[in-house]
Amino acid sequence: MAYSKTLLVLFTMLFLAPSILATDPDPLQDFCVADLDGKAISVNGHPCKPMSKAGTDFLFSSKLAMAGNTSTPNGSAVTELDVAEWPGTNTLGVSMNRVDFAPGGTNPPHIHPRATEIGIVMKGELLVGIIGSLDSGNKLYSKVLRAGETFLIPRGLMHFQFNVGKTEASMVVSFNSQNPGIVFVPLTVFGSNPPIPTAVLTKALRVDAGVVELLKSKFTGGF
């Protein structure tokens, strides 16, 4: 009898497990405009402003209407529209980015740890690359996309975009998270704070210490 009860508890826990994993919460009201200065304890979101103090701008934004400045080392500019920039997305599980590219510009290999991404090329020609996990043999999926064409990137997979055209390019992407997060691979590996020990990187990357130190010097202070 005790054995049967143990099995019942185990199966119940396995059945309920997907529903108790942390994720962007389902909303329990029409809007929960983020109080970014709120002091209340929160786990998956910010506390809500009283609707009487929310105004109406939380439903609208023009931030992505303007191109970013692509005079950067990567030749690209990311304009974010997550919950920190658009508090109205709080608890709704959505956000957007705009990325602009100079000719030859790149959005370097990166990962969004908390969101799947779907995007559309607005102008120009972009090589979009997605690298599968070790289970796939680290397979690279890539394609040159033009204005009006779309792409999909599963959560947690490394990906990049590269402007292969002769003119400026841009894309708009959306996420199923109010705060998708981002891990830029080169910045994470060579610009962490404090730095990853050089001995670790020389062993992992199979290069001399001088190469590692050179790459670290390129990412001191970020991008």
QUIBEL-V826692 format. One record per helix or strand of 2 or more residues. SS is the DSSP state (H for helix, E for strand). FROM is the first residue (numbers start at 1). TO is the last residue. If there is no record, write none. Layout:
{{SS/FROM/TO} {SS/FROM/TO}}
This chain:
{{H/2/20} {H/51/53} {H/57/59} {H/63/65} {E/76/81} {H/87/89} {E/95/101} {E/106/111} {E/117/123} {E/125/131} {H/134/136} {E/140/146} {E/150/153} {E/158/163} {E/169/175} {E/183/184} {H/185/190} {H/198/205} {H/209/218}}
